[in-house]
Amino acid sequence: MRRWLSLASCLLLVAWLSQAVLAQGTGGGVTVYVVQRGDTLALIAERYGITFEDIARINGLANPNSIDVGDRLLIPLTGETYPRVHFVQAGETLDAIAALYGVTIEDLKALNQLDEAGTIFVGLALVIGSASPSEPVAVAEAPADAGTAGSGPVVMHSVARGETLFRIAQSYGVTMNSIVQANMLSNPEVIYPGQMLIIPGVEAPQLAAGLPALISSFNVTPLSLMQGRTGEFWLQANAPVSVTGAFLDQPLQFAVEGDGLVNVALIGVPQDTPPGIYPVSVIVSDSAGGQYPISANVQVNAGDYDEGGTIRVTGDASVLLNQAVEQQEEDLVTGLMSRFTAGQAFSGAFGLPAAATITSGFGSTRTYTGGVQRVHTGTDFGAAPGSPVMAAASGQVVMVDNLNIRGLATIIDHGRGVYTGYWHQSEAYVSPGDYVQQGQVIGAVGSSGRVSGPHLHWELWVNGIPVDPMQWVVQGFY
Ligand SMILES: [Zn+2]
């Protein structure tokens, strides 16, 4: 768990605090503890006179043995008051937050053990101080136009490893069905670590963003991004604007939504991005030629990616593991899957590309015969040879080709910089230029290219970056 205090932890804290308040009328205070060399959870717990199970639970630690030097832990204290927590939103500064709550910057720095410069980032839970039980605890704000839970602010919950929807619903005192509806989940059984869930029906936050008058909101969703996953930047203006920007050295491609006042950019976070805090900067231009720069710090958390084991390649290794062959093919695919088409052919969650079990997930590092290591940039489905390959979403076919490594490969452009790829097929039933519908059979599972057996390898690219496609199956994006 090499990261700052996670959003999940804070939301669990909010949940725990609300329950404590409901149950007893008062709750406990809280402090932030930064893990030092030689610390164990048991030692920290002993120092504060609480159980390590409590610390693990409040901080959402799946494994209480995995704390690292520098981790920030919430420590509940006993007392007559409970803490006020503010989740940092895009556009907020420490000055503005201090002013909003009537506290000093120095107090905020000390209370939250911030660095000298007072560095904050989107999604960081700042302990503001204590509040009387009648005042609401501040919670995270969902994008106003997410269209999933009305326009009111709601609590977001980041799913921890091993959590079930039932347990999450229980911990917030809401029904499973309300979470299913708010998040448009097609299958409540399928949630994954790091997934952000909207928890309907919790108190509103206060916002300290000092945005130009033209801009009504600037949001990042989810508040904490993850290696190898997709996120979105939302900018809402009071008049039509054009928006450009950059994040993680990639230009942001904003598309205009709805009434023309909402600008949304999808972002693929490269799987090898070191966890940390990164700036996003955008420039908003109005029709009169005025330009308004906005920036914010955004956190990228580590993904949970496995070792992929050893793959014994069948076929001619001099071709299949040849660097020049691989690079040439990579350039071809990257070129095709990095273009931006403004229209959006997809809507809602993507379908599965094959009716089969997943045999290998996205992001694992595999070793091929001969010692060559590669990160797995897609999800494998262990379907029988000849079984149907289906378009995961509607779009236009931009490539059907027989490649050395990817075998018989099909690429579909879904618009807004989103592409899917289907590798190792035995047959393809579509041609470049064809428009396909979600669920349409486009080919058959095979074992062409660099494989150890028949399967479908499925990729999803966002803005030129391969990301975990399964996120798109459980969650719809705008
Ligand atoms: Zn694969």
Boltz pocket constraint, residues with backbone or C-beta under 6 A from the ligand:
constraints:
  - pocket:
      binder: B
      contacts: [[A, 360], [A, 376], [A, 378], [A, 379], [A, 380], [A, 456], [A, 457], [A, 458]]
      max_distance: 6.0
